[in-house]
């Protein structure tokens, strides 16, 4: 059935996104990455890998059989299957997961390996790179990017030099009103990166509740498809 849907999509009979929506979800599997529990989704023939670093306290609290019991509403956690549907092997990392070990783990499955961090996950991405993680590319969404973002702890401060940055995509909402990921922090970061980073701005969606949580513009509420499309296409 899946082959028929994909064939129809390629012939123009069904929109491609609709075809993927009809495909069954792949299984979430709990794996051990250097002593830390993470959740893996692995297509049969992946075309690359992504490591997802959620925001907040970063604790996904993985169960024995791929269950994610923490941060389930986080933008990266809630869209993990959408990355797998695009043919990518997906690792949802816990706050305790060493990023260098995670990159090595996913590189053994399929390169290129792209690290995608959101909110406080962008700080963990920078910390991991500062300690020697070497992904092929980096995506920072709703990031703690520069002093102008509103926080003394930011990617620029952690890395110190743009020479440490891999190829980087920043995805940011123009109306993000979280006090530590203000849109004003994006342009200083892009200038500092000196050609190593570019930005994709998003608008629209729905803002509800705490502006620093997943249901606000900070969490790209209502824009998940656009975020996944941009991040999954950056390799």
N, C-alpha and C positions, 0 to 999 in steps of 0.2 A: 504493500500500500504506500509506504514511504517513497519507494522508487517512482511509483506512478505520480504522486504529488509533486515530486521534484521535477520530473519530466514535464509535467503540465506547466509548472512554474517557469521552466526554461523556455517553453514554447509560448509563454504569454497568457496561458489559460487561467493561471492562478497567480496572484502576487506572491513574490518570493517569501516575504515575511509571513504571509498566511500559511504557506507550505511548511515553514519551520514551526509555526505555532501548532500545526497538527501533528508534528513528530513527537513521539513519547520522550519524556524527560529522561536523561541519563541518571544512573545511580550515584548518589553521594556516598563516599567511602571514607572512613576514618583511617588516617595513616599516621605513622610516627616519623617526624622529621627531627632527627638529632635530639630525641627525648621529649619533643613537644607534639601534642596532638593537633593535627590539622585535618581539613576535609578536602578530599580530592574528587574531581569529576574528570573522567578520562574518556574521550571519544575513541573509537576503534582506530582511527588514523588521524591523529591531531596534526594541524598545520602549524602549530606554535603553542606557546604556553603563557598563561597569565597567573600572577600571584596577587591576590586581593588582600589589601591591608585595611580592615574596617576602622572607623573612627571610634570615638568614645573611649572606654577603657580597654578596648581591643580584645576583650575576652569572649570568644565565641562559645566556649564551654562545650566542646565536641563530645558527643556520646560515643558508644562503642560501634555504632553502625551508621555513621555518617550524619547523625542528628546534630543540628546546630541549635543549642539551647540558649545562647546569648546573642544579643545584637541582631535579632532576626529581621528587624525593620530597617537596619542600616542599608544605605543605598547599594553598596557593593554586595552585601550578603543577599539581599532580596533579588538581585539580578544575576546571580552566579550561573544559573541555568541558561541565561541568554547568551553568555560567553561560550558555554559549551555547545549551544546550538549553532554557533558560528564556526565550529570545528576547532575550538581551542581547548587544550587541557587546562583545567582550572584548579588552583590550590587556594583555599580560603585559610589564611594563616591566623594563628592565635597571637595574642600579645607576647606570649612566651617563645614564639618561633623565631629562631635566629635567621635573619634574612639571607645571609651568605649560604647557610645550609639549605634554605628553601630554594634559592636560585640554582644551586648545584643539583638538588633533587629534581627540579623541573627540567633542567637542561638535559638530564639523563632520559627524560621522556621525549621532549622535543624543543629545540630552539627554533626561532628566537624566544627568549624569555622576557616578558614585559612585566614590570612591577607597577601595580595600580593602587595608589593610596588615596583615601579620602579623609578630609578633616584631620584629626589627630593621627590618622594613619600616614599622612604626608610627613609628619615628624619622624615616625618610625621608619619610613622609607629612607629619609635622609640619614638617620642614625645608622641604619644597616649599611648604607653605601659608605659612610664614613668609616665603618669597621671592616670594609673590604668586600662587600657584596658587589658583584659586577653584572647586573642585568643588561640585556641588549638595549632596552629603552625604559623610560619612566613616564608614568602618567600621574599627574597631581590634580585631584578634583577637590574643590572647596578647600584650598590649601592654606596652611600657615606658611606663607611664602617669604615675607619680608617684614621689617619693622612696621611698615605702613599697613600691614594686615591687621595690626592691633595687638600683637603678642611679642614679647621679648624672645620667646622660643620660636624659631622659625627656620625654614630650610636654609636660607642664606647664612644665618648664624651658625647652624650646625655644620654645614659643609665648609664654610670659610672661603672657598675658592670655587669659581664656576668650572675649573678644570676637573673637578670631581664628578660633575654631572654627566650622565649618559644623555643620549638624545631624549628630549623631554617635551611632553605635551601638557599644557595647563588647560583644564576645563573649569570654567568659573561662571556662576550666574551673576548677571549684572545687578540683580536686586538682592544678592546675599546680604542680609543685615546682621549676621552673626558678628559679634564684636571682635572676634579674633581671626576672622577670615574675610575681612572687608575687601570689596573689589578694588579699593585704592592700593592694595598691596600687590596687585598683579603686575602692573607696568614697571615698577621698580625692580621686580624680580626678573622680568623679561630683559630689561636693560642690563642688569647684572650678569645674566647668563651669557651675554655676548654672542648670540647666534646659536647657542645650544638648546634653546627653548622657544616654543611658540605657543600662542594662546588661541583657544576656541571659546568664544563667549556665547552663553545661552540666555534666552529670555523666556518669559511665559511660565506656564505651569501653575501650581497651586501652593499658596503659603498658608499653613495652619500651625497654630500652637507656638512653641518655643522656636525662635529664629535660628537657634544653633542645633536643632534636631532634624531628624530625617524627614519630617512632614512639612518642612519649610523649604524655601528656595535653596537654603544651604544643602538640603538633601535631594535637590532636583525633583521634588514631588511633581509627578505628572510628566516628567521628561526622561524617564528611564531609557526609552528606546534611543533617544538622541545621544545620551551619555554612552551607552553601550556601543552604538555605532561608531562614535568618534574614538573611543578607547580601544575597541577591538581592531579597528583599522589602522592603528598606529603601531608599527612593528619595525 
